[in-house]
Amino acid sequence: MEIWINPRCSKCRSALTILDAENAEYTVRRYLENPPTEGEIRDVLTRLGLEPWDIARTGEATAKELGMAAWPRDPGERERWIRALAEEPILIQRPIITSDDGTAVIGRSEQAVRSALPGAPEGKR
């Protein structure tokens, strides 16, 4: 299991607390220091079943500078969004937890974090 975090983010710290309390084995990726590649972002999107605009933090100053709120959200613009997320990782929603079984969740709630734990019921992922 890997968790993409920003250590300054309270949701990320909460997710780590839950994982630690459950004695989960995981690797921390400080994704601002070690940004995901475009390929890794595509893989995470597939695992999440989401599109890049679904995981973009469009309220960030960088997103406003890029004018992302006005970018089309359609298949023809998908690569533009992925490229922006790879170039400006602050735009990626956090924390993202990728499990060894191929699933992934955005762990912004306790329930979402717990759904990533080994043995979590399939319907809860």
RAHU-V270647 format. One record per backbone hydrogen bond with DSSP energy under -1.0 kcal/mol. NH is the residue of the N-H (numbers start at 1). CO is the residue of the C=O. If there is no record, write none. Layout:
nh=<NH,NH>
co=<CO,CO>
//
This chain:
nh=<2,3,4,5,9,13,14,15,16,17,18,19,20,21,22,23,24,27,29,31,33,34,41,42,43,44,45,46,47,48,49,50,54,57,58,60,64,65,66,68,70,71,77,81,82,83,84,85,86,87,88,91,92,93,96,97,98,99,102,105,107,108,113,114,115,116,117,120,124,125>
co=<98,27,96,29,6,9,10,11,12,13,14,15,16,17,18,20,19,1,3,29,30,30,37,38,39,40,41,42,43,44,45,45,51,91,56,57,60,61,62,63,67,68,74,77,78,79,80,81,82,83,84,88,89,55,4,105,2,103,99,97,95,106,109,110,111,113,114,117,121,122>
//
